[in-house]
Amino acid sequence: MTHDHDLVLRPTPAQTEAALNPPSGRIGGDLVVETLAGLGATTVFGLPGQHALGMFDALRRSDLRYVGFRTENNAGFAADAYGRITGEAAPLLLSAGPGALMSLPALQEAAAASAPVLAIGGQVPTAGLGGGRHGYLHELPDQAASFRGVVKSVHTVRTPSQIPSAIAAAWKSALTVPHGPVWVEIPQDVLLATTTLPVVTALDATPDELPPRPELTALAAHLLSTASRPVIVAGGGVVRSDASGKLRKLAERIQAPVVTTPGGKGAFPWTHPLSLQSWLEDRHTTDFLEDADVLLVVGSGLGELSSNYHTLRPRGRVVQIEADAGKLESNHPALGIHADARLALQALLETVPPRQDETARERVRELLSRVSGRIASQGLTLEQDVLAAVRGALPAASPSFWDMTILAYWAWSAFDAKGPNTMHSAQGAGGLGYGFPAALGAAVADPTRPVLAVSGDGGALYSIAELATAKQYDLPVTWLIVDDGGYGILREYMTDAFGEPTGTELTGPDFTALAESFGVPGVRTSPQTLEADLAKALASPGPSVVVLPAELRMFGATHRGTGERPDAAGG
């Protein structure tokens, strides 16, 4: 008997000839770039270092496009954004020790946001593996251990022959849902070793699919079809799995209002009559979700930001579709469906009958009116005008990348992303410095449309060196820096909690002059001229910087106790 898995492709005469006569002068680094090209990669990010020079030397013998950054963390943020925009695994080439460790904050963000990043780092020579304390430069007792709690999988190579298989396995891991970062490390001597192995040409690293179990979707379909007040929470898993169209069809079929999480921005049309928009940090929305008799959560773990800081207490049945098994029922008891959002939504569409509800759209209008009234009562016209100016200046199809700054926190709730996979922020891990280098990575992925980055002055200083990268590659990124002279949100937190802030005030540069010193145009704007200045910058070729001196405030919290519920806070 012959089984399908016993069948192998026989090499052609030309392949046999090439295998018998590989090009001369190749080293282990060539196996790395050949494998990446064979898997379909076209672009790599990174920063060279002593232990990784074998990979970087091999790049000049390949067709891969290399985009270099000034720090490893920023290169990681760029790879993260490239992975989010393209859906492909973004190779990130790094050195060992300090260079490798510098990428950890970016890889943590990629893990939290399910962005596929294939990080390949150098290592000390093979003799130094195992914590032998030989005193090699950049030596760590166990470098891989630093990554195990951050990435999806870790792969250590010890011989040249292991390189293609290790990278292919990592590639598959990165692209199997939930997407995420992976780590491959290759010793310096392996990367530099001469190889006579055939050129890497044929690799199969097809990611595994994650379909739902039919008995679970059957029960979910029954619950949704018999519900009287179903509501849907759409998280980042909907965006990552390209399931926005299926989400809309299901919501319309069962007349279920939809709210999107910060990671799910754009997964559902902002102005749709069933759209609750993204006001999850509002007690009115929390109450609306708690009142649902069936709460369908798709691609979200209902973490801190998505549950109004864990004040959400669903009273109805929760159905949770999630590709990350660790998030199933991690915050609320639920009918947990371990599956890719796209496949699970398709299964529900095939089984859930249409449901009529004449009240759903009216309840959505009433909720949004209450939310609007609460915000209007707080005297935050400046903040709303600034956010509206950004939306007015940014083309609908252009992606935006937001650092951890007050304007971004407003955007999580109040910004119309205009479509899926267009608004991204560092809300997963919450580290500073994400916005600008991530926007550069998105511009590398698609240079045909302008990209917006938004930072505060504190976060901007984390990534200011990448103005050189923006200029070197002439990337169409406009960087909006809201300069309030410090860490604005921490200033608010500390003033509210302790009466006054400590350590939040910053001496900063003249950002426009600094940008121009890199050869990047800079302009200082005001709230009144912001939309015009930003639109002009976005319409101009290459990078630009727009600086807005302004001290913005956050809208009032609704999660700190009954004394701050909307009905007791002026709205």
VODREN-710915 format. One record per residue (C-alpha): residue in three letters; x, y, z. Coordinates in steps of 0.02 Angstrom, whole numbers, padded with zeros to 5 digits, always signed. Last residue first. Layout:
<nodes>
ALAXYZ...
</nodes>
This chain:
<nodes>
GLY-01144+03123+01618GLY-01087+03232+01758ALA-00983+03106+01851ALA-01110+03019+01964ASP-01216+02947+01825PRO-01057+02902+01731ARG-00987+02796+01873GLU-00851+02884+01969GLY-00917+02866+02146THR-00964+02686+02110GLY-00782+02637+02097ARG-00626+02663+01996HIS-00687+02604+01825THR-00770+02755+01749ALA-00618+02864+01713GLY-00637+03043+01658PHE-00578+03091+01484MET-00391+03111+01468ARG-00308+03279+01458LEU-00199+03358+01323GLU-00055+03478+01350ALA-00011+03549+01180PRO+00142+03592+01076LEU+00104+03506+00909VAL+00259+03456+00810VAL+00242+03393+00631VAL+00388+03289+00564SER+00416+03234+00384PRO+00473+03082+00287GLY+00470+03062+00097PRO+00349+03134-00030SER+00226+03271+00023ALA+00040+03232+00040LEU+00059+03177+00222ALA+00149+03339+00263LYS+00014+03446+00182ALA-00124+03349+00272LEU-00034+03372+00438ASP-00012+03559+00414ALA-00194+03582+00361GLU-00265+03476+00502LEU-00150+03551+00634THR-00181+03735+00595GLN-00304+03773+00737PRO-00228+03649+00860SER-00058+03729+00827THR+00089+03682+00716ARG+00278+03676+00717VAL+00346+03608+00553GLY+00487+03489+00513PRO+00564+03432+00348VAL+00687+03287+00367GLY+00869+03321+00322PHE+00930+03244+00484SER+00966+03417+00555GLU+00791+03462+00495ALA+00716+03337+00616LEU+00815+03412+00760ALA+00761+03587+00713THR+00579+03532+00712PHE+00598+03433+00874ASP+00674+03578+00971PRO+00742+03465+01105GLY+00666+03409+01268THR+00685+03440+01453LEU+00563+03321+01535GLU+00441+03327+01679THR+00371+03160+01739GLY+00491+03116+01879THR+00367+03156+02018PRO+00188+03214+01995GLU+00076+03303+02121GLY-00079+03265+02225PHE-00038+03082+02250ALA-00166+02982+02149ASP-00240+03111+02031THR-00076+03205+02011MET+00017+03041+01987TYR-00100+02977+01852GLU-00106+03143+01762ARG+00083+03164+01758LEU+00095+02982+01704ILE-00019+03024+01557GLY+00085+03174+01508TYR+00260+03101+01517GLY+00346+03267+01493GLY+00350+03435+01407ASP+00180+03427+01323ASP+00244+03396+01147VAL+00124+03302+01035ILE+00238+03232+00900LEU+00156+03192+00733TRP+00274+03092+00623THR+00236+03087+00437VAL+00302+02931+00353PRO+00336+02912+00167LEU+00505+02823+00180ASP+00657+02902+00098TYR+00766+02751+00139GLN+00908+02851+00217LYS+00791+02989+00278ALA+00676+02873+00375THR+00826+02779+00442ALA+00908+02939+00502LEU+00745+02994+00582GLU+00761+02825+00667ALA+00873+02903+00799ILE+00721+02988+00876SER+00648+02821+00931TYR+00646+02828+01120LEU+00646+03018+01116ALA+00477+03014+01032GLY+00401+02922+01180GLY+00432+03070+01295ASP+00379+03199+01167GLY+00215+03109+01137SER+00199+03002+00983VAL+00090+02981+00828ALA+00152+02898+00667LEU+00058+02920+00504VAL+00090+02823+00343PRO+00078+02889+00166ARG+00026+02768+00028THR+00128+02686-00110PRO+00272+02636+00004ASP+00185+02475+00059ALA+00285+02354+00167VAL+00429+02477+00190ALA+00301+02609+00240ALA+00230+02489+00370GLY+00404+02463+00442LEU+00429+02651+00452ALA+00263+02667+00543ALA+00324+02539+00669PRO+00484+02641+00694PHE+00378+02797+00730GLY+00242+02728+00843TYR+00329+02602+00956GLY+00438+02710+01068LEU+00359+02672+01236GLY+00305+02499+01292GLY+00123+02451+01322ALA+00133+02264+01292GLY-00025+02248+01188GLN-00074+02431+01180ALA+00075+02472+01069SER-00036+02543+00934HIS-00106+02501+00764MET-00242+02578+00657THR-00262+02522+00476ASN-00285+02334+00489PRO-00473+02342+00468GLY-00558+02498+00399LYS-00595+02682+00427ALA-00499+02685+00593ASP-00631+02800+00668PHE-00548+02868+00825ALA-00643+02887+00989SER-00603+02743+01106TRP-00427+02686+01063ALA-00397+02858+00987TRP-00415+02944+01155TYR-00281+02830+01224ALA-00176+02871+01072LEU-00193+03058+01105ILE-00135+03029+01283THR+00025+02939+01231MET+00083+02758+01214ASP+00138+02767+01033TRP+00015+02761+00889PHE+00038+02691+00715SER-00077+02747+00574PRO-00118+02659+00411SER-00174+02756+00258ALA-00331+02700+00167ALA-00442+02840+00233PRO-00316+02976+00199LEU-00261+03061+00361ALA-00295+03248+00374GLY-00474+03238+00435ARG-00437+03100+00558VAL-00292+03199+00633ALA-00400+03356+00642ALA-00540+03258+00728LEU-00416+03197+00859VAL-00357+03375+00890ASP-00536+03440+00901GLN-00586+03305+01025GLU-00437+03343+01136LEU-00466+03530+01130THR-00654+03513+01165LEU-00627+03417+01326GLY-00747+03512+01438GLN-00804+03360+01537SER-00991+03365+01501ALA-00964+03326+01317ILE-00883+03160+01363ARG-01034+03105+01465GLY-01156+03164+01333SER-01065+03070+01197VAL-01071+02910+01298ARG-01257+02932+01330SER-01290+02966+01146LEU-01186+02815+01096LEU-01293+02707+01210GLU-01458+02774+01145ARG-01406+02750+00964VAL-01353+02570+00999ARG-01518+02535+01089GLU-01611+02602+00937ARG-01513+02487+00824ALA-01552+02334+00928THR-01739+02370+00953GLU-01814+02299+00794ASP-01733+02130+00819GLN-01753+01994+00689ARG-01638+01843+00685PRO-01570+01757+00530PRO-01520+01574+00554VAL-01351+01525+00627THR-01274+01369+00547GLU-01163+01415+00399LEU-01126+01588+00467LEU-01070+01507+00630ALA-00945+01398+00538GLN-00879+01549+00443LEU-00858+01643+00607ALA-00756+01498+00675LEU-00645+01487+00521ARG-00609+01674+00520ALA-00581+01685+00708ASP-00453+01543+00711ALA-00507+01417+00840HIS-00513+01364+01022ILE-00696+01388+01060GLY-00728+01426+01244LEU-00908+01421+01303ALA-00871+01543+01441PRO-00820+01573+01620HIS-00735+01744+01626ASN-00556+01808+01638SER-00444+01668+01573GLU-00595+01577+01500LEU-00494+01544+01341LYS-00340+01656+01344GLY-00214+01515+01360ALA-00288+01430+01207ASP-00233+01573+01095ALA-00343+01559+00940GLU-00495+01630+01030ILE-00682+01619+01006GLN-00771+01655+01170VAL-00957+01626+01200VAL-01015+01710+01361ARG-01187+01673+01432GLY-01273+01817+01519ARG-01231+01916+01675PRO-01064+01979+01612ARG-00961+02066+01749LEU-00849+02197+01669THR-00746+02291+01799HIS-00585+02210+01740TYR-00505+02374+01686ASN-00647+02425+01572SER-00653+02247+01504SER-00556+02271+01343LEU-00416+02372+01421GLU-00381+02246+01560GLY-00405+02086+01462LEU-00561+02022+01379GLY-00459+01881+01298SER-00504+01941+01125GLY-00521+01862+00953VAL-00710+01851+00951VAL-00813+01877+01109LEU-00997+01833+01087LEU-01097+01896+01236VAL-01265+01807+01251ASP-01397+01876+01370ALA-01320+02047+01349ASP-01349+02161+01500GLU-01167+02155+01552LEU-01115+02219+01382PHE-01231+02369+01394ASP-01173+02404+01573THR-00992+02406+01514THR-01040+02522+01372HIS-01119+02645+01494ARG-00969+02622+01609ASP-00851+02688+01478GLU-00676+02625+01439LEU-00748+02506+01308TRP-00800+02650+01197SER-00742+02570+01035GLN-00884+02596+00910LEU-01050+02527+00973SER-01083+02488+00790LEU-01253+02413+00744PRO-01305+02564+00639HIS-01136+02554+00548THR-01039+02716+00569TRP-00878+02639+00636PRO-00879+02490+00517PHE-00823+02333+00610ALA-00645+02265+00622GLY-00580+02443+00612LYS-00503+02442+00785GLY-00488+02263+00847GLY-00330+02289+00949PRO-00409+02433+01044THR-00567+02326+01066THR-00715+02337+00948VAL-00898+02346+01000VAL-01032+02259+00897PRO-01222+02265+00913ALA-01305+02102+00863GLN-01442+02097+00732ILE-01423+01908+00708ARG-01388+01915+00522GLU-01313+02088+00527ALA-01186+02038+00659LEU-01145+01878+00566LYS-01116+01967+00400ARG-01011+02102+00484LEU-00900+01973+00570LYS-00878+01878+00406GLY-00815+02036+00321SER-00698+02077+00465ALA-00617+01905+00464ASP-00443+01948+00402SER-00368+01830+00532ARG-00263+01966+00614VAL-00409+02088+00613VAL-00532+01969+00695GLY-00400+01913+00819GLY-00375+02094+00870GLY-00541+02095+00960ALA-00725+02104+00914VAL-00848+02104+01060ILE-01020+02049+00999VAL-01188+02077+01083PRO-01341+01963+01088ARG-01501+02029+01170SER-01643+01906+01140ALA-01537+01751+01115THR-01611+01597+01032SER-01506+01605+00873LEU-01349+01653+00969LEU-01362+01510+01094HIS-01401+01383+00958ALA-01256+01441+00851ALA-01138+01429+00999LEU-01197+01251+01032ALA-01166+01201+00851THR-01000+01295+00853LEU-00944+01190+00999GLU-01001+01023+00926PRO-00912+01068+00764ARG-00739+01090+00841PRO-00667+01250+00772PRO-00534+01252+00637LEU-00353+01296+00677GLU-00249+01289+00520ASP-00067+01237+00524PRO+00060+01348+00440THR+00139+01289+00277ALA+00326+01276+00305ASP+00371+01174+00152LEU+00544+01212+00084ALA+00621+01192-00088THR+00773+01295-00141VAL+00918+01291-00018VAL+01079+01291-00117PRO+01165+01123-00101LEU+01277+01097+00051THR+01461+01134+00021THR+01474+01248+00171THR+01612+01358+00239ALA+01583+01401+00421LEU+01548+01584+00461LEU+01368+01563+00520VAL+01413+01405+00616ASP+01562+01493+00698GLN+01451+01635+00758PRO+01324+01522+00838ILE+01144+01524+00770GLU+00993+01581+00868VAL+00813+01569+00809TRP+00675+01661+00902VAL+00490+01670+00862PRO+00366+01813+00860GLY+00178+01787+00846HIS+00030+01730+00744PRO-00109+01643+00840VAL-00124+01554+00728THR+00018+01469+00635LEU+00122+01602+00549ALA+00262+01620+00677SER+00270+01432+00707LYS+00286+01393+00522TRP+00428+01518+00506ALA+00513+01444+00659ALA+00504+01269+00586ALA+00573+01333+00420ILE+00714+01424+00512ALA+00762+01268+00608SER+00751+01156+00455PRO+00858+01270+00347ILE+00992+01298+00482GLN+01015+01119+00545SER+01140+01070+00410PRO+01252+01215+00463THR+01274+01143+00639ARG+01221+01197+00815VAL+01056+01287+00788THR+00945+01341+00932HIS+00758+01363+00902VAL+00641+01454+01022SER+00452+01458+01005LYS+00305+01574+01034VAL+00408+01721+01099VAL+00417+01811+01267GLY+00442+01686+01407ARG+00566+01586+01305PHE+00668+01737+01250SER+00787+01762+01396ALA+00807+01574+01409ALA+00882+01571+01234GLN+01031+01673+01294ASP+01078+01544+01425PRO+01238+01585+01520LEU+01260+01743+01416GLU+01414+01786+01314HIS+01419+01955+01224LEU+01609+01940+01201TYR+01665+01766+01246GLY+01719+01738+01426HIS+01716+01549+01427ARG+01578+01543+01557GLY+01521+01364+01516GLY+01339+01414+01508GLY+01287+01281+01383LEU+01348+01359+01223GLY+01524+01431+01224ALA+01602+01297+01114THR+01471+01334+00982PRO+01540+01510+00958VAL+01438+01649+01040GLN+01267+01672+00965GLY+01190+01767+00821GLY+01007+01809+00812ILE+00864+01768+00697ALA+00698+01849+00740LEU+00551+01790+00634VAL+00410+01912+00674PRO+00226+01869+00650ALA+00118+01997+00743SER-00001+01922+00871ALA-00025+02088+00962ALA+00040+02029+01131ALA+00179+01928+01049ALA+00231+02071+00936GLU+00233+02188+01087GLN+00344+02066+01182LEU+00455+02052+01029ALA+00477+02241+01028PRO+00521+02244+01213LEU+00643+02099+01187SER+00743+02172+01042MET+00879+02249+01151LEU+00915+02075+01219ALA+00981+02017+01051GLY+01096+02166+01029PRO+01157+02154+01210GLY+01200+01968+01192ALA+01205+01911+01012SER+01179+01998+00845LEU+01016+02028+00757LEU+00923+01991+00595LEU+00734+02019+00597PRO+00635+01922+00467ALA+00452+01976+00449ALA+00330+01831+00439GLU+00194+01880+00317GLY+00023+01953+00358THR+00073+02104+00255ILE+00022+02248+00368ARG+00041+02160+00536GLY+00205+02077+00487TYR+00279+02241+00424ALA+00220+02323+00586ASP+00310+02194+00694ALA+00466+02205+00585ALA+00470+02393+00614PHE+00449+02369+00802GLY+00592+02245+00800ALA+00704+02365+00705ASN+00661+02493+00839ASN+00715+02373+00975GLU+00876+02331+00882THR+00932+02511+00873ARG+00986+02618+00725PHE+00885+02527+00593GLY+00935+02435+00434VAL+00819+02386+00293TYR+00888+02241+00190ARG+00805+02187+00028LEU+00832+02002-00008ASP+00901+01964-00180SER+01050+01871-00111ARG+01240+01879-00121ARG+01248+02044-00027LEU+01142+01967+00110ALA+01273+01832+00141ASP+01389+01957+00223PHE+01248+02005+00341MET+01218+01827+00395GLY+01403+01792+00427LEU+01416+01958+00520ALA+01296+01897+00654HIS+01418+01873+00799GLN+01501+02042+00772GLY+01343+02144+00753PRO+01231+02201+00612LEU+01061+02286+00636GLY+00897+02218+00575PHE+00755+02209+00452VAL+00731+02086+00310THR+00631+02100+00150THR+00581+01976+00014ALA+00533+01823+00116GLY+00451+01681+00020LEU+00508+01527+00114GLY+00646+01497-00013ALA+00708+01674+00011LEU+00721+01647+00198THR+00808+01481+00172GLU+00933+01556+00051VAL+00965+01698+00174VAL+01005+01577+00316LEU+01100+01451+00210ASP+01208+01594+00148GLY+01252+01637+00328GLY+01322+01462+00349ILE+01452+01500+00217ARG+01461+01501+00027GLY+01621+01534-00069SER+01588+01411-00208PRO+01421+01387-00292PRO+01345+01214-00274ASN+01394+01081-00401LEU+01311+00915-00358ALA+01152+01001-00299ALA+01145+01108-00456GLU+01162+00955-00567THR+01027+00863-00472GLN+00912+01012-00486ALA+00942+01021-00673PRO+00908+00834-00692THR+00743+00860-00600PRO+00731+00805-00420ARG+00599+00677-00374LEU+00456+00741-00271VAL+00411+00630-00126LEU+00265+00512-00099ASP+00259+00420+00067HIS+00137+00547+00139ASP+00010+00498+00009HIS+00015+00319+00069THR+00063+00173-00043MET+00000+00000+00000
</nodes>
